[in-house]
Amino acid sequence: MGSSAQDDHQDEIKKFLDARYVSTSEACWRIMSFPMHKEYPSTERLYIHLENDRRVYFNENESSDQVLNRTLPETTLTAWFKYNLENPEDNEAKQTLYLDFCEKYVFHKQQNPRVWKPRRSGFGGVIGRVYAVSPKDIEKYHLKILLYRIPGATSFTYMRTYNGRVYPSYQATARAMGLLQDDNEWNDTMSEASTTMSPQKIRQLFCILLSFCDVSDPFQLWLNHRLHLAEDYLYHRQQKARTLNQPVPTEITDEMYGHCLLDLNQILVANQFDLKTMDGFKDIFPTVDTRDNYAYPEDSTPLERMHATLLIEALEAPDPNSLPFNPSQLMAYNAIQSCALADKNYDAAQSKLFFY
């Protein structure tokens, strides 16, 4: 009886976690008192981040002033820039890449401020490992490419400088240095697709190329094929103009190209890409969405169509003064409506609507 009760209360999860098998080889190793762990060479993790884009840690009970006024500690990257800037006479540092810097220098984390100092006990025994960066993080990814090529850098601006010219982005710098392959095969793919595919399918192909095929210059690929990408926008606009007895457009306008970019971005966002952050696109990306569901039924989602319908109904609603609002409700209604109708854009962190 006692044995049966004990079996009923066995903790199988604990038994599984605590289970251990000591083989004969491990037993012999321990009997001989050999070391259980050894790592050679040791690894130094090297931080990578964009300018003014460092990760900040703070306690939840700290005020915003305390967090904002705090001096950020140097990272391995900013300390590398600082060492090269303050030690121009160190020829060894001028010829050493960020990845190899820890072989000859030591990063003192406990010192304030954190600094790199030359090793006292010779070189070697330590290798650097830069944190992994996804190609979808375009600027940081190309900064990593440059860090593997440019020794002795003194600043983020230095990393964007080539042959005396300061480029607007790390991607543009890498392209100028010839570190990116050409896009001939992707141009051929788009040209071939334009002869047989519909514009909607070509847009999907364009997004696939940007998401998975390491296109070195997405903006130039857009310029080369935007006529085929936006061809149906002109057709829909012509159909709408004929229906409303309006002048029929004959060429694709900048507004139509803007609608095409908005629809492309909707597809790319699912793959963690954003055209607004890419070279070239951020200068032409529309700031106001003027699309309508009639012109683009195949690209609008059910949620977008529902939102458009509700918006029309809200705009056609009766005067709020005639609705049974109490003073507080009327004040909230007026505030929300004025914000919704205002011609003002907010970034992603601020563009939230809360209903109650």
C-alpha positions as CSV (number, residue, x, y, z in Angstrom):
1,M,0.0,0.0,0.0
2,G,2.8,2.4,0.9
3,S,4.7,1.6,-2.3
4,S,1.6,2.3,-4.4
5,A,1.1,5.7,-2.7
6,Q,4.8,6.6,-3.3
7,D,4.5,5.7,-7.0
8,D,1.5,7.9,-7.4
9,H,3.4,11.0,-6.1
10,Q,6.5,10.6,-8.3
11,D,7.6,13.8,-9.8
12,E,8.6,12.7,-13.3
13,I,9.7,16.2,-14.4
14,K,12.1,16.5,-11.5
15,K,13.4,13.0,-12.2
16,F,14.0,13.9,-15.8
17,L,15.8,17.1,-15.0
18,D,17.9,15.5,-12.3
19,A,18.7,12.4,-14.4
20,R,22.4,11.9,-15.2
21,Y,24.5,9.3,-16.7
22,V,28.3,9.2,-16.0
23,S,30.1,7.3,-18.7
24,T,33.3,5.4,-18.1
25,S,35.3,8.0,-20.0
26,E,33.9,10.9,-17.9
27,A,34.5,9.0,-14.7
28,C,38.1,8.3,-15.7
29,W,38.6,12.0,-16.7
30,R,37.4,13.1,-13.3
31,I,39.5,10.5,-11.4
32,M,42.6,11.9,-13.2
33,S,41.6,15.4,-12.2
34,F,41.8,16.8,-15.7
35,P,40.3,20.2,-16.3
36,M,36.6,20.1,-17.3
37,H,36.6,23.2,-19.4
38,K,39.0,25.1,-21.6
39,E,38.6,27.7,-24.2
40,Y,41.4,28.9,-26.5
41,P,41.5,31.4,-27.9
42,S,39.1,33.4,-25.8
43,T,36.4,35.4,-27.5
44,E,35.8,39.2,-27.1
45,R,32.3,40.3,-28.1
46,L,32.4,43.5,-30.1
47,Y,29.3,45.7,-30.0
48,I,27.9,47.2,-33.2
49,H,25.3,50.0,-33.4
50,L,24.5,53.1,-35.5
51,E,25.3,56.6,-34.4
52,N,23.0,57.8,-31.5
53,D,21.3,54.4,-31.6
54,R,22.7,52.7,-28.5
55,R,20.7,50.5,-26.2
56,V,19.8,52.2,-22.9
57,Y,19.0,50.3,-19.7
58,F,17.2,51.9,-16.8
59,N,15.2,51.0,-13.7
60,E,11.4,51.4,-13.8
61,N,11.5,53.7,-10.7
62,E,13.9,56.2,-12.4
63,S,12.4,59.4,-13.7
64,S,12.8,60.5,-17.3
65,D,15.2,63.3,-16.3
66,Q,17.5,60.8,-14.6
67,V,17.6,58.6,-17.6
68,L,18.1,61.4,-20.1
69,N,20.8,63.2,-18.1
70,R,22.8,60.0,-17.5
71,T,26.1,59.8,-19.3
72,L,26.1,56.7,-21.6
73,P,29.1,54.3,-21.1
74,E,31.4,53.8,-24.0
75,T,30.8,50.7,-26.1
76,T,33.6,48.7,-27.7
77,L,32.8,50.5,-30.9
78,T,32.8,54.1,-29.6
79,A,35.8,53.4,-27.5
80,W,37.6,52.2,-30.6
81,F,36.8,55.4,-32.4
82,K,38.0,57.4,-29.4
83,Y,41.3,55.5,-29.0
84,N,42.1,56.0,-32.7
85,L,41.2,59.7,-32.4
86,E,43.2,60.4,-29.3
87,N,46.3,58.3,-30.3
88,P,47.2,59.4,-33.8
89,E,50.9,58.4,-33.1
90,D,49.9,54.7,-32.7
91,N,50.6,53.3,-36.1
92,E,49.6,49.8,-35.0
93,A,46.1,51.0,-34.3
94,K,45.8,52.8,-37.6
95,Q,46.4,49.5,-39.4
96,T,44.1,47.3,-37.3
97,L,40.5,46.5,-38.1
98,Y,37.8,46.7,-35.4
99,L,37.5,42.9,-35.6
100,D,41.2,42.4,-34.8
101,F,41.6,45.2,-32.3
102,C,41.1,42.9,-29.3
103,E,44.2,40.8,-30.3
104,K,46.5,43.7,-29.5
105,Y,44.4,45.8,-27.1
106,V,42.3,45.2,-24.0
107,F,38.9,46.7,-23.4
108,H,38.6,47.8,-19.7
109,K,35.0,47.5,-18.9
110,Q,35.2,48.3,-15.2
111,Q,37.1,51.6,-15.7
112,N,35.1,54.9,-16.0
113,P,35.1,55.8,-18.8
114,R,35.6,52.5,-20.6
115,V,38.7,52.5,-22.7
116,W,40.9,50.4,-24.9
117,K,44.5,50.0,-23.8
118,P,47.5,48.1,-25.4
119,R,48.1,44.6,-24.1
120,R,51.1,44.3,-21.8
121,S,51.6,40.5,-22.2
122,G,52.0,40.2,-25.9
123,F,49.6,39.7,-28.7
124,G,47.3,36.8,-29.6
125,G,45.1,34.5,-27.6
126,V,41.9,36.6,-28.1
127,I,39.7,36.8,-31.2
128,G,36.9,39.3,-31.8
129,R,33.3,38.5,-32.6
130,V,31.1,41.2,-33.9
131,Y,27.4,40.7,-33.1
132,A,25.3,39.3,-35.9
133,V,23.3,41.8,-38.0
134,S,20.5,40.9,-40.3
135,P,20.7,42.1,-43.9
136,K,17.2,43.5,-43.3
137,D,18.7,46.1,-40.9
138,I,20.2,47.8,-44.0
139,E,22.3,50.6,-42.5
140,K,23.7,48.5,-39.6
141,Y,24.4,45.6,-41.9
142,H,26.5,47.8,-44.3
143,L,28.2,49.4,-41.3
144,K,29.4,45.9,-40.4
145,I,30.7,45.4,-43.9
146,L,32.7,48.6,-43.7
147,L,34.1,47.7,-40.2
148,Y,35.6,44.6,-41.8
149,R,37.3,46.8,-44.4
150,I,38.3,50.1,-42.8
151,P,41.1,50.2,-40.2
152,G,41.8,53.0,-37.8
153,A,38.4,54.7,-38.0
154,T,37.9,57.7,-35.7
155,S,34.1,58.3,-36.0
156,F,30.9,57.3,-37.7
157,T,31.4,60.0,-40.2
158,Y,34.9,58.6,-41.0
159,M,33.1,55.3,-41.8
160,R,31.0,57.1,-44.4
161,T,34.0,58.8,-46.1
162,Y,35.7,57.5,-49.2
163,N,38.2,59.3,-51.4
164,G,37.5,62.5,-49.6
165,R,33.7,62.4,-50.1
166,V,31.3,61.9,-47.2
167,Y,28.4,59.7,-48.3
168,P,24.9,60.0,-46.9
169,S,24.7,56.3,-45.8
170,Y,26.8,53.3,-45.1
171,Q,25.2,51.5,-48.0
172,A,26.2,54.2,-50.4
173,T,29.7,54.1,-49.0
174,A,30.0,50.4,-49.5
175,R,28.7,50.7,-53.0
176,A,31.2,53.4,-53.8
177,M,34.0,51.2,-52.5
178,G,32.9,48.3,-54.8
179,L,31.9,46.1,-51.9
180,L,28.5,45.3,-53.3
181,Q,27.8,43.2,-56.4
182,D,25.8,44.6,-59.4
183,D,22.1,43.9,-59.9
184,N,22.2,42.9,-63.6
185,E,20.6,39.5,-62.9
186,W,17.8,41.1,-60.9
187,N,17.2,43.7,-63.7
188,D,17.0,40.9,-66.2
189,T,14.5,39.0,-64.0
190,M,12.3,42.1,-63.7
191,S,12.5,42.8,-67.5
192,E,11.6,39.2,-68.3
193,A,8.7,39.3,-65.9
194,S,7.3,42.5,-67.3
195,T,6.6,40.8,-70.7
196,T,4.3,38.1,-69.2
197,M,3.2,39.1,-65.7
198,S,0.6,41.5,-64.5
199,P,1.7,44.6,-62.6
200,Q,0.4,43.1,-59.3
201,K,2.6,40.0,-59.8
202,I,5.6,42.2,-60.8
203,R,5.2,44.1,-57.5
204,Q,5.2,40.8,-55.6
205,L,8.3,39.7,-57.5
206,F,10.0,43.1,-56.7
207,C,9.3,42.5,-53.0
208,I,10.7,39.0,-53.1
209,L,13.9,40.3,-54.7
210,L,14.3,43.0,-52.0
211,S,13.5,40.6,-49.2
212,F,15.5,37.5,-50.1
213,C,18.0,38.3,-53.0
214,D,20.4,40.8,-51.5
215,V,19.7,43.6,-54.1
216,S,22.6,46.1,-53.7
217,D,20.7,49.1,-55.0
218,P,16.9,48.7,-54.5
219,F,16.2,52.3,-55.5
220,Q,17.9,52.0,-58.9
221,L,16.0,48.7,-59.5
222,W,12.8,50.7,-58.8
223,L,13.7,53.5,-61.2
224,N,14.5,50.9,-63.9
225,H,11.1,49.2,-63.7
226,R,8.7,51.6,-62.0
227,L,6.7,52.0,-65.3
228,H,5.8,48.3,-65.2
229,L,5.3,48.2,-61.4
230,A,2.7,51.1,-61.5
231,E,1.1,50.4,-64.9
232,D,-2.3,49.3,-63.5
233,Y,-2.6,52.4,-61.3
234,L,-2.9,54.4,-64.5
235,Y,-5.5,52.0,-65.8
236,H,-7.6,52.3,-62.7
237,R,-7.3,56.0,-62.7
238,Q,-8.4,56.1,-66.3
239,Q,-11.4,53.9,-65.6
240,K,-12.4,56.1,-62.7
241,A,-12.1,59.3,-64.8
242,R,-14.3,57.9,-67.5
243,T,-16.9,56.9,-64.9
244,L,-16.9,60.4,-63.4
245,N,-16.7,62.2,-66.8
246,Q,-13.3,63.7,-65.9
247,P,-10.2,64.2,-68.0
248,V,-8.6,60.9,-68.7
249,P,-4.8,60.8,-67.7
250,T,-2.4,59.4,-70.2
251,E,0.8,59.2,-68.1
252,I,1.7,57.8,-64.7
253,T,1.9,60.7,-62.2
254,D,4.0,61.0,-59.1
255,E,0.9,60.4,-57.0
256,M,0.4,57.0,-58.8
257,Y,4.0,56.1,-58.1
258,G,3.4,57.1,-54.5
259,H,0.4,54.7,-54.3
260,C,2.6,52.0,-55.8
261,L,5.3,52.6,-53.1
262,L,2.7,52.5,-50.4
263,D,1.4,49.1,-51.6
264,L,4.9,47.8,-52.0
265,N,5.7,48.8,-48.5
266,Q,2.7,47.0,-47.2
267,I,4.1,43.7,-48.6
268,L,7.7,44.4,-47.4
269,V,6.7,45.2,-43.9
270,A,5.7,41.6,-43.4
271,N,9.3,40.7,-44.0
272,Q,10.7,43.4,-41.7
273,F,11.6,45.8,-44.5
274,D,10.7,49.4,-44.7
275,L,11.1,51.5,-47.9
276,K,11.0,54.7,-45.9
277,T,14.4,53.8,-44.4
278,M,16.2,52.9,-47.7
279,D,18.4,55.2,-49.8
280,G,16.4,57.1,-52.4
281,F,13.0,55.9,-51.3
282,K,12.9,58.0,-48.1
283,D,13.2,61.1,-50.3
284,I,10.2,60.2,-52.5
285,F,8.0,58.2,-50.2
286,P,4.6,59.9,-49.8
287,T,3.9,61.5,-46.5
288,V,0.1,61.3,-46.9
289,D,-1.8,58.2,-48.0
290,T,-4.3,59.3,-50.7
291,R,-5.2,55.9,-51.9
292,D,-8.9,54.9,-52.2
293,N,-10.3,51.4,-52.2
294,Y,-12.1,51.8,-55.5
295,A,-8.8,52.2,-57.4
296,Y,-6.9,49.4,-55.7
297,P,-9.4,46.7,-54.6
298,E,-6.8,43.9,-55.1
299,D,-4.3,45.5,-52.7
300,S,-6.6,46.7,-49.9
301,T,-7.1,44.4,-46.9
302,P,-10.5,43.7,-45.3
303,L,-9.4,45.7,-42.3
304,E,-8.5,48.7,-44.5
305,R,-11.9,48.5,-46.4
306,M,-13.7,48.3,-43.1
307,H,-11.8,51.3,-41.8
308,A,-12.6,53.3,-44.9
309,T,-16.3,52.5,-44.6
310,L,-16.4,53.5,-40.9
311,L,-14.5,56.7,-41.7
312,I,-17.1,57.8,-44.3
313,E,-19.9,57.0,-41.9
314,A,-18.2,59.0,-39.2
315,L,-17.7,62.0,-41.5
316,E,-21.3,61.9,-42.5
317,A,-22.6,61.6,-38.9
318,P,-24.9,64.3,-37.6
319,D,-23.7,67.3,-35.7
320,P,-22.2,66.1,-32.4
321,N,-24.0,69.0,-30.6
322,S,-27.3,67.2,-31.4
323,L,-26.1,63.9,-30.0
324,P,-26.8,63.0,-26.3
325,F,-23.3,63.7,-25.1
326,N,-22.5,65.0,-21.6
327,P,-20.0,67.8,-21.4
328,S,-17.0,65.5,-20.8
329,Q,-18.0,63.2,-23.6
330,L,-18.4,66.1,-26.0
331,M,-15.0,67.4,-25.1
332,A,-13.4,64.0,-25.8
333,Y,-15.3,63.6,-29.0
334,N,-14.1,67.0,-30.3
335,A,-10.5,66.4,-29.3
336,I,-10.4,63.0,-31.0
337,Q,-12.2,64.3,-34.2
338,S,-9.8,67.3,-34.5
339,C,-6.8,65.0,-34.3
340,A,-8.2,62.5,-36.8
341,L,-9.0,65.2,-39.3
342,A,-5.8,67.2,-38.8
343,D,-3.3,67.1,-41.7
344,K,-0.5,66.0,-39.5
345,N,1.7,62.9,-39.6
346,Y,3.1,61.0,-36.6
347,D,5.8,58.4,-36.3
348,A,4.9,54.8,-35.6
349,A,5.4,55.1,-31.8
350,Q,2.8,57.9,-31.6
351,S,0.2,56.9,-34.2
352,K,-2.0,54.9,-31.8
353,L,-5.7,55.5,-31.4
354,F,-7.5,54.4,-28.2
355,F,-11.3,54.2,-28.0
356,Y,-13.3,54.0,-24.9
